[in-house]
Amino acid sequence: MAQVGIVMGSDSDMPVMAKAADMLEELGISYEMNIISAHREPDELITWARGAVDSGMKVMIAGAGMAAALPGMCAALTPLPVIGVPLAGSKLDGMDAVFSIMQMPPGVPVATVAIDGAKNAAILAAKILATSDQALMDKLVAYTKEMKKQVEAKDAKLHELGYKEYMKQK
């Protein structure tokens, strides 16, 4: 049973959306990943989104570019929280998707992360799940502590080498 549903409209979205799957795996969260086009497969999207609660899903992560209908449609079809990942497009660099996902009408919210921010979408999904899962909360606390250690190590290296030498090693 998948706790998180990851959905994207095209396989061209996979390099970004895979980052969500990777993060969920790191945290030990079950997920399913699907390619369902809101524009080309509306019936399949309706079936999948409306069946999510009964399947045991708790959160959806929906990635979309351009018109970015997928996250909003998911939010319209399910009572589950939906996290939208606006995907960078070749024309407007993802700003079209940002505005499409952010500007949902009252009563149909979609949480929105940064352009191509699938990893943060997974972390936000984990935080939602962790409100009722202490073991997951502990993993998130440990993850945050590890990020802090990594930054402290980089700062120590900077002070040891100076910025010019540090930059050469990047």
Backbone as JSON, one array per atom type, in Angstrom:
{
  "sequence": "MAQVGIVMGSDSDMPVMAKAADMLEELGISYEMNIISAHREPDELITWARGAVDSGMKVMIAGAGMAAALPGMCAALTPLPVIGVPLAGSKLDGMDAVFSIMQMPPGVPVATVAIDGAKNAAILAAKILATSDQALMDKLVAYTKEMKKQVEAKDAKLHELGYKEYMKQK",
  "N": [[0.84, -1.18, 0.0], [0.72, 2.08, -0.99], [1.75, 5.07, 0.5], [2.16, 7.56, -0.54], [1.32, 9.1, -3.55], [2.85, 9.59, -6.57], [2.58, 11.53, -9.4], [2.81, 12.29, -12.82], [2.58, 14.07, -15.93], [3.92, 13.28, -18.19], [6.57, 11.23, -19.51], [8.81, 12.75, -19.86], [8.97, 14.28, -17.66], [10.1, 12.74, -15.75], [12.95, 12.84, -14.93], [12.99, 14.96, -13.06], [10.86, 14.33, -11.28], [11.7, 11.92, -10.27], [13.38, 12.6, -8.23], [11.72, 13.07, -6.09], [10.81, 10.47, -5.59], [13.26, 9.28, -4.9], [13.86, 10.63, -2.49], [11.68, 9.89, -0.88], [12.17, 7.15, -0.72], [14.59, 7.23, 0.7], [13.64, 8.03, 3.16], [12.08, 5.91, 3.83], [9.42, 5.7, 3.0], [6.52, 4.46, 1.54], [5.52, 4.47, -1.89], [3.8, 5.13, -4.97], [4.29, 5.49, -8.46], [3.17, 7.21, -11.26], [2.4, 7.83, -14.72], [0.19, 9.95, -15.98], [-1.73, 11.7, -18.09], [-3.39, 14.7, -17.72], [-4.68, 16.04, -19.74], [-4.74, 14.3, -21.92], [-5.64, 11.89, -20.97], [-8.08, 12.05, -19.36], [-10.11, 10.46, -18.18], [-8.71, 8.31, -17.03], [-7.2, 9.7, -15.16], [-9.22, 10.67, -13.47], [-10.24, 8.25, -12.45], [-7.95, 7.23, -11.1], [-7.3, 9.31, -9.22], [-9.7, 9.58, -7.76], [-9.83, 7.08, -6.6], [-7.77, 7.05, -4.81], [-7.89, 7.46, -1.96], [-9.25, 5.15, -1.04], [-7.34, 3.31, -1.75], [-5.45, 3.62, 0.17], [-3.67, 5.67, 0.08], [-2.12, 8.68, 1.28], [-1.11, 11.2, 0.68], [-0.59, 13.22, -2.22], [1.75, 13.85, -4.82], [2.12, 15.9, -7.45], [3.46, 16.51, -10.52], [3.86, 18.99, -13.0], [4.13, 20.78, -16.07], [3.98, 23.74, -18.11], [0.68, 24.39, -18.85], [-0.09, 23.09, -16.59], [-2.22, 21.5, -15.43], [-2.55, 19.13, -14.05], [-1.89, 18.93, -11.12], [-3.94, 20.57, -9.99], [-6.27, 19.34, -10.94], [-6.04, 16.88, -9.64], [-6.34, 17.77, -7.0], [-8.95, 18.63, -7.14], [-10.28, 16.27, -7.38], [-9.85, 14.64, -5.19], [-9.9, 14.29, -1.58], [-7.46, 14.3, -0.4], [-4.28, 15.78, 0.65], [-2.55, 17.66, -1.8], [0.48, 18.14, -3.39], [1.97, 20.32, -5.5], [4.33, 20.25, -8.1], [5.84, 22.51, -9.95], [7.06, 22.32, -13.21], [9.95, 23.09, -15.05], [9.71, 24.55, -18.18], [10.43, 24.76, -21.7], [9.77, 27.21, -22.79], [8.8, 29.28, -20.94], [10.31, 28.84, -18.7], [9.12, 27.52, -16.53], [7.58, 29.3, -15.09], [4.98, 29.65, -15.98], [3.79, 27.28, -15.16], [4.11, 27.53, -12.38], [2.36, 29.7, -11.76], [-0.05, 28.61, -12.63], [-0.4, 26.42, -10.9], [-0.33, 27.64, -8.39], [-2.51, 29.4, -8.37], [-5.1, 28.42, -7.53], [-8.65, 27.99, -7.17], [-10.71, 29.1, -4.37], [-11.15, 26.61, -1.9], [-10.02, 24.51, -3.24], [-7.22, 23.71, -2.68], [-3.72, 23.59, -3.53], [-0.65, 22.73, -2.44], [2.39, 24.33, -3.17], [5.61, 23.87, -4.42], [9.01, 24.87, -5.17], [10.07, 25.59, -8.57], [10.78, 22.69, -10.3], [11.1, 21.41, -7.86], [10.95, 18.74, -6.71], [12.17, 17.14, -4.74], [11.81, 18.64, -2.4], [9.04, 18.53, -2.37], [8.64, 15.86, -1.69], [9.76, 15.87, 0.87], [7.98, 17.61, 2.15], [5.64, 16.07, 1.92], [6.44, 13.97, 3.56], [6.59, 15.32, 6.01], [3.91, 15.92, 6.4], [2.87, 13.32, 6.69], [4.29, 12.61, 8.96], [3.03, 13.83, 11.07], [1.4, 12.06, 12.27], [3.01, 9.92, 12.82], [5.44, 8.92, 14.69], [7.93, 7.64, 14.36], [8.64, 8.32, 11.76], [8.76, 11.07, 12.11], [11.02, 11.19, 13.75], [12.96, 10.34, 11.9], [12.9, 12.52, 10.14], [13.83, 14.54, 11.82], [16.43, 13.59, 12.26], [17.37, 13.72, 9.63], [17.38, 16.5, 9.23], [19.31, 17.24, 11.11], [21.54, 16.02, 9.95], [21.78, 17.48, 7.58], [22.53, 19.93, 8.68], [25.04, 19.25, 9.76], [26.46, 18.78, 7.4], [26.57, 21.35, 6.26], [28.02, 22.67, 8.24], [30.46, 21.31, 8.0], [31.24, 22.12, 5.45], [31.59, 24.84, 5.91], [33.7, 24.78, 7.75], [35.69, 23.73, 6.1], [35.91, 25.82, 4.24], [36.96, 27.83, 5.9], [39.36, 26.66, 6.53], [40.68, 26.4, 4.04], [40.32, 28.82, 2.68], [38.53, 31.03, 0.49], [39.28, 31.06, -2.26], [40.8, 28.73, -2.79], [38.93, 26.87, -1.97], [36.92, 27.23, -3.88], [38.25, 26.28, -6.14], [38.17, 23.58, -5.71], [35.59, 22.87, -6.09]],
  "CA": [[0.0, 0.0, 0.0], [1.51, 3.3, -1.13], [1.3, 6.22, 1.28], [2.27, 8.75, -1.39], [1.17, 8.9, -4.99], [3.57, 10.55, -7.42], [2.0, 11.48, -10.73], [3.32, 13.27, -13.78], [1.85, 13.99, -17.18], [4.74, 12.79, -19.29], [7.84, 10.64, -19.08], [9.84, 13.78, -19.88], [9.0, 14.84, -16.3], [10.71, 11.75, -14.87], [14.2, 13.22, -14.25], [12.7, 15.8, -11.89], [9.99, 13.65, -10.32], [12.48, 10.84, -9.65], [13.97, 13.14, -7.0], [10.73, 12.83, -5.03], [10.87, 9.04, -5.28], [14.51, 9.02, -4.18], [13.75, 11.15, -1.12], [10.74, 9.03, -0.16], [12.89, 5.9, -0.43], [15.55, 7.52, 1.77], [12.89, 8.13, 4.42], [11.35, 4.67, 4.06], [8.0, 5.94, 2.75], [6.04, 3.76, 0.36], [4.93, 5.35, -2.89], [3.6, 4.62, -6.31], [4.59, 6.52, -9.44], [2.37, 7.02, -12.46], [2.33, 8.82, -15.78], [-1.2, 10.1, -16.37], [-1.91, 13.03, -18.66], [-4.69, 15.31, -17.42], [-5.31, 16.47, -20.99], [-4.88, 13.2, -22.88], [-6.25, 10.74, -20.3], [-8.86, 12.56, -18.23], [-10.85, 9.38, -17.5], [-7.75, 7.58, -16.2], [-6.87, 10.56, -14.02], [-10.37, 10.66, -12.57], [-10.27, 6.94, -11.77], [-6.81, 7.13, -10.18], [-7.41, 10.27, -8.12], [-10.86, 9.26, -6.91], [-9.56, 5.83, -5.9], [-6.57, 7.17, -3.98], [-8.19, 7.28, -0.53], [-9.55, 3.73, -0.82], [-6.12, 2.52, -1.93], [-4.59, 3.83, 1.33], [-2.8, 6.82, -0.13], [-2.31, 9.77, 2.25], [-0.66, 12.46, 0.08], [-0.22, 13.16, -3.64], [2.71, 14.78, -5.39], [1.79, 15.97, -8.87], [4.36, 17.37, -11.28], [3.32, 19.4, -14.29], [4.67, 21.98, -16.68], [3.13, 24.55, -18.99], [-0.64, 24.71, -18.29], [-0.03, 22.5, -15.24], [-3.56, 21.14, -14.97], [-2.55, 17.89, -13.28], [-2.05, 19.09, -9.66], [-5.26, 21.13, -9.68], [-7.28, 18.32, -11.17], [-5.93, 15.93, -8.53], [-6.93, 18.4, -5.82], [-10.4, 18.7, -7.34], [-10.85, 14.92, -7.41], [-9.57, 13.88, -3.97], [-9.77, 15.1, -0.37], [-6.08, 14.21, 0.09], [-3.42, 16.92, 0.33], [-1.83, 17.57, -3.06], [1.64, 19.01, -3.49], [2.27, 20.53, -6.9], [5.7, 20.54, -8.49], [5.89, 23.14, -11.26], [8.22, 21.85, -13.95], [10.51, 24.07, -15.98], [9.44, 24.29, -19.58], [11.39, 25.41, -22.58], [9.34, 28.56, -23.19], [8.7, 30.25, -19.85], [11.14, 28.37, -17.58], [8.33, 27.01, -15.42], [6.75, 30.32, -14.44], [3.59, 29.38, -16.34], [3.34, 26.2, -14.28], [4.01, 28.08, -11.02], [1.13, 30.48, -11.62], [-1.19, 27.72, -12.8], [-0.55, 25.59, -9.7], [-0.57, 28.5, -7.22], [-3.74, 30.17, -8.46], [-6.27, 27.56, -7.44], [-9.8, 28.69, -6.58], [-10.99, 28.77, -2.97], [-11.7, 25.29, -1.64], [-9.27, 23.5, -3.99], [-5.82, 24.11, -2.5], [-2.57, 22.78, -3.92], [0.62, 23.24, -1.92], [3.28, 24.49, -4.31], [7.03, 23.98, -4.1], [9.77, 25.58, -6.19], [10.18, 24.98, -9.9], [11.58, 21.45, -10.27], [11.37, 21.11, -6.45], [10.35, 17.45, -6.34], [12.72, 16.66, -3.48], [11.08, 19.33, -1.33], [7.67, 18.0, -2.34], [8.7, 14.62, -0.93], [9.98, 16.21, 2.28], [6.71, 18.13, 2.64], [4.76, 14.91, 2.08], [6.9, 13.26, 4.76], [6.2, 16.11, 7.18], [2.47, 15.71, 6.58], [2.71, 11.97, 7.23], [4.93, 12.52, 10.27], [2.16, 14.36, 12.13], [0.78, 10.92, 12.95], [3.97, 8.81, 12.75], [6.6, 9.38, 15.44], [9.16, 7.1, 13.78], [8.96, 9.16, 10.6], [9.18, 12.35, 12.66], [12.41, 11.01, 14.18], [13.79, 10.31, 10.68], [13.0, 13.88, 9.64], [14.73, 15.27, 12.73], [17.78, 13.12, 11.95], [17.71, 14.26, 8.32], [17.68, 17.91, 9.43], [20.61, 17.31, 11.8], [22.57, 15.65, 8.98], [21.98, 18.65, 6.69], [23.29, 20.92, 9.45], [26.43, 18.79, 9.82], [27.06, 18.97, 6.08], [26.87, 22.78, 6.1], [29.12, 22.98, 9.16], [31.68, 20.77, 7.42], [31.61, 23.0, 4.34], [32.08, 26.08, 6.5], [35.03, 24.5, 8.31], [36.6, 23.58, 4.95], [36.12, 27.16, 3.73], [37.88, 28.54, 6.8], [40.67, 26.01, 6.44], [41.3, 26.6, 2.73], [40.08, 30.13, 2.08], [37.51, 30.86, -0.56], [39.84, 30.8, -3.6], [41.13, 27.29, -2.88], [37.66, 26.15, -1.84], [36.26, 27.3, -5.19], [38.98, 25.41, -7.08], [37.81, 22.19, -5.43], [34.16, 22.66, -6.39]],
  "C": [[0.88, 1.24, 0.0], [0.91, 4.43, -0.28], [1.27, 7.5, 0.45], [2.1, 8.33, -2.84], [1.92, 10.0, -5.71], [2.99, 10.41, -8.82], [2.6, 12.61, -11.57], [2.61, 13.05, -15.1], [2.6, 13.38, -18.32], [6.02, 12.15, -18.75], [8.99, 11.64, -19.15], [9.97, 14.47, -18.51], [9.78, 13.95, -15.32], [12.02, 12.19, -14.21], [13.98, 14.09, -13.02], [11.91, 15.02, -10.85], [10.68, 12.46, -9.65], [13.12, 11.31, -8.34], [13.01, 12.98, -5.82], [10.77, 11.37, -4.61], [12.13, 8.71, -4.49], [14.43, 9.46, -2.73], [12.8, 10.29, -0.29], [11.4, 7.7, 0.2], [13.87, 6.1, 0.71], [14.87, 7.55, 3.14], [12.06, 6.88, 4.72], [9.85, 4.8, 3.87], [7.59, 5.23, 1.46], [5.36, 4.73, -0.6], [4.62, 4.54, -4.15], [3.85, 5.78, -7.26], [3.83, 6.2, -10.72], [2.58, 8.15, -13.46], [0.88, 8.83, -16.25], [-1.37, 11.54, -16.87], [-3.32, 13.55, -18.37], [-5.43, 15.68, -18.7], [-5.58, 15.32, -21.95], [-5.58, 11.97, -22.3], [-7.13, 11.18, -19.13], [-9.61, 11.46, -17.48], [-9.93, 8.58, -16.58], [-7.37, 8.39, -14.97], [-8.0, 10.57, -13.0], [-10.43, 9.36, -11.78], [-9.17, 6.85, -10.72], [-6.99, 8.05, -8.97], [-8.58, 9.96, -7.19], [-10.67, 7.97, -6.13], [-8.43, 5.9, -4.9], [-6.84, 6.9, -2.5], [-8.43, 5.8, -0.23], [-8.31, 2.84, -0.98], [-5.15, 2.68, -0.75], [-3.63, 5.0, 1.2], [-3.15, 7.92, 0.87], [-1.99, 11.14, 1.67], [-0.36, 12.2, -1.39], [0.82, 14.21, -3.95], [2.47, 14.76, -6.89], [2.7, 16.98, -9.56], [3.77, 17.71, -12.63], [4.01, 20.67, -14.76], [3.61, 22.66, -17.51], [1.78, 24.87, -18.32], [-0.84, 24.12, -16.91], [-1.39, 22.16, -14.66], [-3.55, 19.98, -13.98], [-2.69, 18.09, -11.76], [-3.44, 19.61, -9.28], [-6.37, 20.13, -9.89], [-7.24, 17.27, -10.06], [-6.61, 16.5, -7.29], [-8.45, 18.48, -5.93], [-11.06, 17.34, -7.17], [-10.66, 14.13, -6.12], [-9.54, 14.8, -2.75], [-8.34, 15.08, 0.2], [-5.31, 15.51, -0.17], [-2.65, 16.64, -0.97], [-0.71, 18.59, -3.05], [2.0, 19.11, -4.97], [3.73, 20.87, -7.1], [5.65, 21.19, -9.88], [7.18, 22.74, -11.96], [8.66, 22.9, -14.96], [10.2, 23.64, -17.4], [10.44, 25.06, -20.44], [11.02, 26.85, -22.9], [9.42, 29.57, -22.05], [9.43, 29.81, -18.58], [10.36, 27.96, -16.35], [7.44, 28.03, -14.74], [5.27, 30.13, -14.78], [3.01, 28.31, -15.43], [3.18, 26.69, -12.84], [2.67, 28.8, -10.85], [-0.11, 29.59, -11.75], [-1.45, 26.92, -11.53], [-0.92, 26.45, -8.49], [-1.96, 29.12, -7.23], [-4.99, 29.3, -8.49], [-7.42, 28.32, -6.79], [-10.01, 28.28, -5.12], [-11.64, 27.38, -2.84], [-10.97, 24.16, -2.36], [-7.78, 23.83, -3.88], [-4.84, 23.08, -3.06], [-1.35, 23.44, -3.29], [1.59, 23.28, -3.08], [4.71, 24.64, -3.83], [7.72, 24.71, -5.26], [9.74, 24.86, -7.53], [11.19, 23.83, -9.81], [11.91, 21.0, -8.83], [10.78, 19.8, -5.96], [10.9, 16.9, -5.02], [12.01, 17.34, -2.3], [9.64, 18.88, -1.24], [7.63, 16.71, -1.52], [8.91, 14.89, 0.55], [8.7, 16.79, 2.89], [5.7, 17.01, 2.84], [5.14, 14.14, 3.35], [6.49, 14.01, 6.03], [4.7, 15.98, 7.46], [2.22, 14.35, 7.22], [3.23, 11.86, 8.66], [4.07, 13.09, 11.4], [1.46, 13.24, 12.88], [1.69, 9.7, 12.95], [5.27, 9.26, 13.41], [7.91, 8.86, 14.86], [9.59, 7.92, 12.56], [9.4, 10.54, 11.06], [10.64, 12.29, 13.11], [13.36, 10.97, 12.99], [13.97, 11.72, 10.11], [13.92, 14.74, 10.51], [16.18, 14.87, 12.45], [18.26, 13.68, 10.61], [18.12, 15.74, 8.43], [19.03, 18.08, 10.12], [21.75, 16.98, 10.84], [22.83, 16.8, 8.0], [22.81, 19.72, 7.4], [24.76, 20.53, 9.51], [27.15, 19.01, 8.49], [27.44, 20.43, 5.85], [28.02, 23.17, 7.02], [30.45, 22.48, 8.61], [32.16, 21.64, 6.25], [32.18, 24.31, 4.86], [33.48, 25.89, 7.07], [36.07, 24.38, 7.19], [36.92, 24.94, 4.35], [37.12, 27.92, 4.57], [39.28, 27.95, 6.76], [41.4, 26.39, 5.15], [41.29, 28.03, 2.23], [39.19, 29.96, 0.85], [38.08, 30.53, -1.92], [40.16, 29.31, -3.78], [39.86, 26.45, -2.79], [36.95, 26.1, -3.2], [36.94, 26.41, -6.23], [38.57, 23.97, -6.92], [36.36, 21.89, -5.76], [33.97, 22.02, -7.73]]
}
